[in-house]
Amino acid sequence: MRHVLADEAQTWLIEKIAHRLGVEPAEVPPEQYFDELGLDSTEALILAGEMESWLGFELATTALWYHPTIKDLAAHIAEESGRRAAAA
């Protein structure tokens, strides 16, 4: 299992969210809260599923709650990915 870096996770999240919202990636601020980005619950579930496929592991259902911005979630993904890569 490869280790996903925070910058890589942040870029992936921004691109996916921008696509879902129909805006340019530059219009998605990494420090903005997910609930302020205009994603509805269905879109958030789809995004979570795509993220798990991309990462190769499932994030805790509370991940978006405890890491409520793209920047925070990207750092959490990198930390969790590093932990899993080290354990593999």
C-alpha positions in Angstrom: 0.0 0.0 0.0 1.4 3.4 -0.9 1.5 6.4 1.3 -0.7 9.3 0.2 0.8 12.7 1.1 -1.3 15.6 2.4 -0.7 17.8 -0.7 -1.8 14.9 -2.9 -4.9 14.3 -0.9 -5.8 18.0 -0.8 -5.4 18.3 -4.6 -7.5 15.2 -5.2 -10.3 16.5 -2.8 -10.3 20.0 -4.4 -10.5 18.6 -7.9 -13.4 16.2 -7.0 -15.3 18.8 -5.1 -14.8 21.4 -7.8 -16.1 18.9 -10.4 -19.2 18.1 -8.2 -19.9 21.8 -7.8 -19.2 22.7 -11.4 -16.5 25.3 -10.6 -12.8 25.6 -11.2 -10.5 24.0 -8.6 -9.0 27.4 -7.8 -12.5 28.4 -6.6 -12.5 25.7 -3.8 -10.6 27.1 -0.7 -9.0 24.3 1.3 -9.7 26.0 4.6 -13.5 26.3 4.0 -15.8 24.0 5.9 -17.3 21.1 3.9 -20.8 22.2 5.0 -20.1 25.7 3.5 -19.1 24.3 0.1 -22.6 23.4 -0.9 -22.2 19.7 -1.2 -25.4 17.9 -0.3 -25.4 14.6 1.7 -25.7 12.5 -1.4 -22.8 14.1 -3.0 -20.8 13.8 0.2 -21.5 10.0 0.3 -20.5 9.7 -3.4 -17.3 11.6 -2.7 -16.5 9.4 0.3 -17.0 6.3 -1.8 -14.7 7.6 -4.5 -12.1 8.6 -1.9 -12.1 5.1 -0.4 -11.6 3.6 -3.9 -8.8 6.0 -4.5 -7.1 5.4 -1.1 -7.6 1.7 -1.0 -9.0 1.9 2.6 -12.1 3.1 4.3 -12.1 6.2 6.4 -14.0 6.3 9.7 -17.5 7.7 9.3 -16.5 10.5 11.7 -13.6 11.6 9.6 -15.5 14.5 8.0 -16.9 15.5 11.4 -13.5 15.6 13.1 -11.7 17.0 10.1 -14.2 19.5 8.7 -12.1 21.2 6.0 -10.3 19.9 2.9 -6.9 20.9 4.5 -7.7 19.1 7.8 -9.1 16.0 6.1 -6.1 15.8 3.7 -3.7 15.9 6.7 -5.8 13.1 8.4 -5.7 11.0 5.2 -1.9 11.4 5.0 -1.5 10.4 8.6 -3.9 7.4 8.3 -2.3 6.4 4.9 1.2 6.5 6.5 0.1 4.4 9.4 -1.5 1.8 7.1 1.6 1.8 4.8 3.9 1.2 7.7 1.8 -1.6 9.0 1.6 -3.4 5.6 
